[in-house]
């Protein structure tokens, strides 16, 4: 029998927490703030913890920037275009 693995964002995040606990890697808690999954329509839901911690609000622009070969997500300076 094959066990189906859930791929919901919350289950993936819980998996990261279990791996961290099993490895004793407490520093990882400060790196992973949450997990998001891209939908079939290429939509991304930002975890509530990230929205709250960084003060994102409806209508805010989010910038995807490459810095030293890494993807960095930044809050845009403007909240609306047009």
C-alpha positions, 0 to 999 in steps of 0.5 A: 500500500502506498501512503499518500503524502499531503502537499499542503503548505501547512503540512510541508512547513510542519515537515520542515519543523520536524526535520529541524527538530530531528537534526537539532538545527535551531538556527533553521527556525530563524530562516524559514518563516513559512512555506507557500505553494504555487497554484495551477494559475501561478498564484502564490499565497503568502503565509500569514506569519510573513504578512504580519511580521513584515506589515504587508497589506492588501494592495502592497507591491511585492518585488522579487529581486535577485541578489548574489544568485538568491531570490529575495522578496521585498516590499515595494515602495509604492502601494498602487500603480495607476 
